[in-house]
Amino acid sequence: MNKWDSRFMDLAQVISSWASCYKQNRKIGCVIVKNKRIMTTGYNGAPAGVRTCVERGECLREKLGIPSGTKHEICYATHAEQNAIIQAAKLGVSIDGATLYCTHQPCVICAKMIVNAGIKRIVYREGYPDEFSMRIIHESGIEIEKYEPDAAANG
């Protein structure tokens, strides 16, 4: 870890505050970086034109009793990593070979998208209960690191 990792993780944390997730502990932020340059950002939230969970006043997953790390498709939000990758595609920005900084470990759906987008490194702060995502990431050869603020301060 180095000071750049710290800077980009801090930015991912700020971006997470923009999320429209009803649950405070599920506000996720993501920054995709290449050669120390920010390519795209993303946070979790409802697709354009769809009411957010905040606007609805409830979390659908919580209401239905869906455990974290399962049935990802039953949620109004698009994940932060997905939004960052979609933004890159929409803007015509190459993220091949980039590093993805995220406040949380990617789920398996995001992991597959990250692999196919050509991202070579993932740095995340918080874990996520999805072991299969880690299997996909490791098998693909992507470098993945849990962010440790003390290690970044020394780098």
N, C-alpha and C positions, 0 to 999 in steps of 0.2 A: 504494500500500500504506500502511496505517496501523497503529497499535498494536493495534487490534481484530483486524486480519488476522493479526498476529503471535500474539496470544492464542489465536485459534481454530485456527491452524495448529499451535501447540504442543499444544493439546488433541487434535487429530486424531492427532498423533504419539504421545501417551500412549495413546489408544484403540487405535492399531495394535498395541500390545504385548499386547492381549487376543486377537488373532487366533489361530486354531488351524491356520494354514497351517504345513506341515512345513518349508518353506524360509524361513530367517530374512529374506532380502531380499524376500519377498513378503508381509510382514505389512502390511496396509493399514488405515488408519483414516479415518473420515469424520465430519464434523459439519455438520449443516444448521442454518443460523442465519437468523433473521428479526428485523429491528429490534434487533440486538445481543442477542437472546435465543436460547438453544439450543432448537431444536425437537425434533431427534432426533440420534442418533449411530448409527454402524454400523462393523463391522469384518468382515473376511472370515473365514468359517468355515462348517463343514458345517451344513445345515439341522437344526432341532431333532429329536432322536431318531436322527440319523445319526452314525455314528462319524467323528471328525475324522481328518485325515491324521496328526496328532501321535499319536493313539491307534492308528492303523494302522502307524505307524513308517516311513512312506514318502510320497513325493509321487507320485501317480498320473501326472501329466503328465511328471514327470522320468523315471519308470519306462518310459513309452511313448515318450519322446524327442520330446515335443510342444514346438515352439518358443514362446517367450513372444509374446503378441499374436495367437495363432492358436487355433482350435478351443476357444474359451472354454467351451463346453458340456461338455468332457471334464475335469471337475474336481469334486471333492466340495464345494468351497466356493461359497458365495454371496458375491458381491463386497460390499465395504464400502458402496458407494453404494446397491446394491440393498437391503441390509439396512436402511439408514437410511430409504430411501423406503418400504419395506415396514412398518417400525415406525411411520412417520407415518400410513400408511393404517390399520394395525391399531388405533392409538390415536385416530384421527379428528383428527389434527393437520394443519392446512393448511400446506403448504410452498410454495404458489403465491407467486412473487415473491421467494423466499428465495435465500440464497447458500449454496453447497455448498463446504466446505473438505475437501480430500482429500490424503492423503500422496502420491498418484500420479494422473497424468492418467487420466481415465476411458477404458475400452474402448468399443467401438462399442455393445455391448449396453447398458451403463450410460448412455452418451450419449443413446441413444434414450429411455430411461426418464426421464432428467433433463429432457429437452426436454418430454416429455408431462406431467411432474409440475409444470411451470410454473416451474422454477428459472430465475432470471435471470442468475446470476453463478456462475462456478466459479473457485476458487483452488486450485492444486495445487503440490506441491513437486517431485516427480520426474516425468520424462517416461515415456512408455510407447510401445512400437513398434506403434502403431495409427493410421496417418494418416487412415483413413476416419472414425474417431471425431471427429477435429478438423474434418473436412469437414462432418460432420453438425452439430457444435456451432456452427461459424461460419455455416453456412447458416441455422440456426435463429435467429440473432441473439443468442444467449447470449454475454455478456461472459465471456471466459476469460483468466486471468492466471497466469503461472508465478510462484510465490512466491519472492521474493528477500529473504532476511533483512536485508540491509543497507538495502534500499529501505524495508522496514517500520520499521526503527529510526529512519529520518529522517522518517517520516510522522506 
